[in-house]
Amino acid sequence: MKNFFYIILTCTILSSCSEYQKALKSEDIATKFKVGEQKFNEGKYSKANKLFVQIVPNYRGKPQAEKLMYLYSMTFYEMGEYYLASYQFERFVAAYPNSEKLEEAAFLSAKSAYIVSDDFIYSKEQKETKDAIEKLQLFINSYPNSSYIAEANKLVKELDYKLEKKAFEIAKNYNRIAGFTRDYTAPIKAFENFIFDYPGSSFREEAFFYKLDSAYKLAMNSVEYKKEERLETAKKYYNTFVKSYASSERIEEANKMAENIDKELENYSTKS
């Protein structure tokens, strides 16, 4: 009985493979579509894709084109080819604005862009991350009542955090490099930009502290004719930090800086 079962199974597999190979070599686009859809439904997305790619140009303008393009786009998504999936879903949305699959395609295009952005997490410009946020935000604005809206908002929040963290790490790295170059103007500017660009960031407290730290080091290492002005600026940053974050874990460090600033400023008061 077992042998009979294995014989039947083997025949079925061989028949399936033979049908697929024939479809690949066939010039009949209807056969390719039929077998491609069958492979798609079986979860054999790579095989379905190889058949669909042969017939996509032939179905342009035909009634079956919408279904084909949806399945074709889905094969890329299921295969993990997210860059191509995002592109193909975007084309589908543009070509079939009245499709019942429009909302799903728009979301999967944006979600694919989100997944792609992970490959560029260390990219300086973060173009892919910004593109993904733009696509997700467009989806959210276009389909505010969608069943995908919760997930879309979650993905935007994750990408926003990634941008914030990247911008903060860049500014912090400027502060670190300045320890060797003695040029603290770059980190001060970077932290100012960060505070302006991300007013609700979880890194905001640290950004204010490192802005103070950079200004303090700039003042203490300054040439004499610029020192008093820079000390005054650093003291102003200290006052802002203390006012906003009096309970900060960094408050003792900040207070120590303020003491040193005041001592230096006393020299100028004496001279006056």
C-alpha positions as CSV (number, residue, x, y, z in Angstrom):
1,M,0.0,0.0,0.0
2,K,2.9,2.4,0.9
3,N,4.6,1.6,-2.4
4,F,1.4,2.4,-4.3
5,F,1.1,5.8,-2.4
6,Y,4.7,6.7,-3.3
7,I,4.1,5.7,-7.0
8,I,1.1,8.0,-7.2
9,L,2.9,10.8,-5.5
10,T,5.9,10.5,-7.8
11,C,3.7,10.4,-10.8
12,T,1.9,13.5,-9.6
13,I,5.1,15.4,-9.0
14,L,6.5,14.4,-12.4
15,S,3.3,15.3,-14.1
16,S,3.4,18.8,-12.4
17,C,7.0,19.4,-13.4
18,S,6.3,18.3,-16.9
19,E,3.3,20.6,-17.2
20,Y,5.4,23.5,-15.9
21,Q,8.3,22.8,-18.3
22,K,5.9,22.6,-21.2
23,A,4.3,25.9,-20.2
24,L,7.7,27.5,-20.1
25,K,8.5,26.4,-23.6
26,S,5.0,26.9,-25.0
27,E,4.1,29.9,-27.2
28,D,0.6,29.9,-25.9
29,I,0.2,32.8,-23.5
30,A,-3.1,31.5,-22.2
31,T,-1.3,28.3,-21.1
32,K,1.4,30.3,-19.4
33,F,-1.1,32.4,-17.6
34,K,-3.1,29.3,-16.4
35,V,-0.1,27.3,-15.2
36,G,1.4,30.5,-13.7
37,E,-1.7,31.1,-11.7
38,Q,-1.7,27.5,-10.6
39,K,1.9,27.7,-9.4
40,F,1.0,30.9,-7.6
41,N,-1.9,29.3,-5.7
42,E,0.5,26.4,-4.8
43,G,2.9,28.9,-3.3
44,K,5.5,28.3,-5.9
45,Y,6.1,32.0,-6.6
46,S,9.4,31.8,-8.4
47,K,7.9,29.4,-11.0
48,A,4.9,31.6,-11.3
49,N,7.1,34.7,-11.8
50,K,9.1,33.0,-14.5
51,L,5.9,32.3,-16.5
52,F,4.3,35.7,-15.8
53,V,7.4,37.7,-16.9
54,Q,7.1,36.0,-20.3
55,I,3.6,37.2,-20.9
56,V,3.2,40.6,-19.2
57,P,3.8,42.5,-22.5
58,N,1.3,40.4,-24.4
59,Y,-1.6,41.2,-22.0
60,R,-1.3,45.0,-22.0
61,G,-4.7,46.4,-22.7
62,K,-6.5,43.1,-22.4
63,P,-9.2,42.3,-19.7
64,Q,-7.0,39.8,-18.0
65,A,-4.1,42.3,-17.6
66,E,-5.3,43.6,-14.2
67,K,-5.3,40.1,-12.7
68,L,-2.0,39.2,-14.2
69,M,-0.3,42.4,-13.0
70,Y,-1.6,41.9,-9.5
71,L,-0.3,38.3,-9.4
72,Y,3.0,39.3,-11.0
73,S,3.5,42.0,-8.4
74,M,2.6,39.6,-5.6
75,T,5.2,37.0,-6.8
76,F,8.0,39.6,-6.2
77,Y,6.6,40.4,-2.7
78,E,6.3,36.7,-1.8
79,M,9.8,36.0,-3.1
80,G,11.3,38.7,-1.0
81,E,12.2,40.9,-4.0
82,Y,10.8,44.0,-2.2
83,Y,12.4,46.7,-4.4
84,L,10.8,45.2,-7.5
85,A,7.6,44.5,-5.5
86,S,7.3,48.1,-4.5
87,Y,7.9,49.3,-8.1
88,Q,5.4,46.8,-9.6
89,F,2.7,47.6,-7.1
90,E,3.2,51.3,-7.7
91,R,2.7,50.6,-11.4
92,F,-0.4,48.6,-10.7
93,V,-1.9,51.4,-8.6
94,A,-1.3,53.9,-11.4
95,A,-2.7,51.6,-14.1
96,Y,-5.8,50.4,-12.3
97,P,-7.2,53.1,-10.1
98,N,-10.6,51.4,-10.0
99,S,-9.3,47.9,-9.1
100,E,-10.7,46.2,-6.0
101,K,-7.1,45.4,-5.2
102,L,-6.1,49.0,-5.3
103,E,-5.9,49.6,-1.5
104,E,-3.9,46.4,-0.9
105,A,-1.5,47.1,-3.7
106,A,-0.9,50.7,-2.5
107,F,-0.2,49.4,1.0
108,L,2.1,46.6,-0.2
109,S,4.0,49.0,-2.3
110,A,4.6,51.2,0.7
111,K,5.4,48.3,3.0
112,S,7.9,46.9,0.5
113,A,9.6,50.3,0.4
114,Y,9.7,50.1,4.2
115,I,11.4,46.7,4.1
116,V,13.9,47.9,1.5
117,S,14.9,50.9,3.7
118,D,16.3,48.4,6.3
119,D,19.1,47.5,3.8
120,F,20.2,51.2,3.8
121,I,20.0,51.8,7.6
122,Y,23.6,53.1,7.6
123,S,23.1,55.3,4.5
124,K,24.1,58.9,5.2
125,E,21.3,60.6,3.3
126,Q,18.6,58.0,4.3
127,K,16.9,58.5,1.0
128,E,15.3,55.1,1.1
129,T,13.9,55.7,4.5
130,K,12.4,59.1,3.5
131,D,10.9,57.5,0.4
132,A,9.3,54.8,2.4
133,I,7.8,57.4,4.9
134,E,6.5,59.4,2.0
135,K,4.8,56.3,0.4
136,L,3.3,55.2,3.8
137,Q,2.1,58.7,4.5
138,L,0.5,58.9,1.1
139,F,-1.3,55.6,1.8
140,I,-2.5,56.9,5.2
141,N,-3.8,60.1,3.7
142,S,-5.5,58.2,0.8
143,Y,-7.0,55.4,2.9
144,P,-7.7,56.8,6.4
145,N,-10.3,54.0,7.1
146,S,-8.2,51.1,5.7
147,S,-7.8,47.9,7.6
148,Y,-4.0,48.4,7.1
149,I,-4.0,51.8,8.7
150,A,-2.7,50.6,12.1
151,E,0.2,48.8,10.6
152,A,1.0,51.7,8.3
153,N,1.1,54.1,11.3
154,K,3.3,51.7,13.1
155,L,5.7,51.5,10.2
156,V,5.9,55.3,9.9
157,K,6.6,55.6,13.6
158,E,9.5,53.1,13.3
159,L,11.0,54.9,10.3
160,D,10.7,58.3,12.0
161,Y,12.6,56.9,15.0
162,K,15.2,55.5,12.6
163,L,15.7,58.9,11.1
164,E,15.9,60.6,14.5
165,K,18.4,58.1,15.8
166,K,20.5,58.5,12.6
167,A,20.5,62.3,12.8
168,F,21.3,62.2,16.5
169,E,24.2,59.7,16.0
170,I,25.7,61.9,13.3
171,A,25.6,65.0,15.5
172,K,27.0,63.0,18.4
173,N,29.8,61.8,16.2
174,Y,30.7,65.4,15.3
175,N,31.0,66.0,19.0
176,R,33.3,63.0,19.3
177,I,35.5,64.1,16.3
178,A,35.8,67.6,17.7
179,G,37.7,66.1,20.5
180,F,40.6,65.7,18.1
181,T,40.0,68.6,15.7
182,R,39.0,71.2,18.4
183,D,36.3,72.4,16.0
184,Y,33.1,72.3,18.1
185,T,31.1,74.6,15.8
186,A,30.0,71.6,13.7
187,P,28.4,69.6,16.5
188,I,26.7,72.7,17.9
189,K,25.1,73.3,14.5
190,A,24.2,69.7,14.1
191,F,22.5,69.5,17.5
192,E,20.7,72.8,16.8
193,N,19.4,71.3,13.5
194,F,18.4,68.1,15.3
195,I,16.4,70.0,18.0
196,F,14.6,72.0,15.4
197,D,13.9,69.1,13.0
198,Y,12.7,66.6,15.8
199,P,10.9,68.6,18.5
200,G,9.3,65.5,19.9
201,S,12.3,63.2,19.8
202,S,13.2,60.9,22.6
203,F,16.8,62.0,22.1
204,R,15.9,65.7,22.7
205,E,17.3,65.8,26.3
206,E,20.6,64.3,25.2
207,A,20.7,66.7,22.2
208,F,20.4,69.7,24.5
209,F,23.1,68.3,26.8
210,Y,25.6,67.6,24.0
211,K,24.9,71.1,22.5
212,L,25.9,72.5,25.9
213,D,28.9,70.2,26.1
214,S,30.1,71.3,22.6
215,A,29.6,75.0,23.4
216,Y,31.4,74.5,26.7
217,K,34.4,72.9,25.1
218,L,34.4,75.5,22.3
219,A,34.5,78.3,24.9
220,M,37.1,76.7,27.2
221,N,39.5,76.0,24.3
222,S,38.8,79.4,22.6
223,V,41.2,82.1,21.5
224,E,41.2,84.9,24.0
225,Y,39.4,87.6,22.0
226,K,36.4,85.2,21.4
227,K,36.4,83.5,24.8
228,E,34.1,85.7,26.8
229,E,31.4,85.7,24.2
230,R,31.6,82.0,23.8
231,L,31.5,81.5,27.6
232,E,28.3,83.6,27.7
233,T,26.8,81.5,25.0
234,A,27.7,78.3,26.8
235,K,26.1,79.7,30.0
236,K,22.9,80.5,28.0
237,Y,22.8,76.9,26.8
238,Y,23.3,75.7,30.4
239,N,20.4,77.8,31.6
240,T,18.1,76.4,28.9
241,F,19.2,72.8,29.7
242,V,18.6,73.2,33.4
243,K,15.2,74.9,32.9
244,S,14.0,72.0,30.7
245,Y,15.7,69.1,32.3
246,A,16.3,69.9,36.0
247,S,16.0,66.2,36.9
248,S,18.3,64.9,34.2
249,E,20.9,62.3,34.9
250,R,23.4,64.7,33.3
251,I,22.6,67.5,35.7
252,E,25.8,67.1,37.8
253,E,27.9,67.2,34.6
254,A,26.1,70.3,33.5
255,N,26.5,72.0,36.9
256,K,30.2,71.3,36.8
257,M,30.4,73.0,33.4
258,A,28.5,76.0,34.8
259,E,30.9,76.3,37.7
260,N,33.9,76.4,35.4
261,I,32.2,78.8,33.1
262,D,31.5,81.2,36.0
263,K,35.1,81.0,37.2
264,E,36.3,81.9,33.7
265,L,33.8,84.8,33.4
266,E,35.0,86.2,36.8
267,N,38.4,86.8,35.1
268,Y,36.6,89.1,32.6
269,S,34.7,90.9,35.4
270,T,38.0,91.5,37.3
271,K,39.6,92.9,34.1
272,S,36.6,95.3,33.6
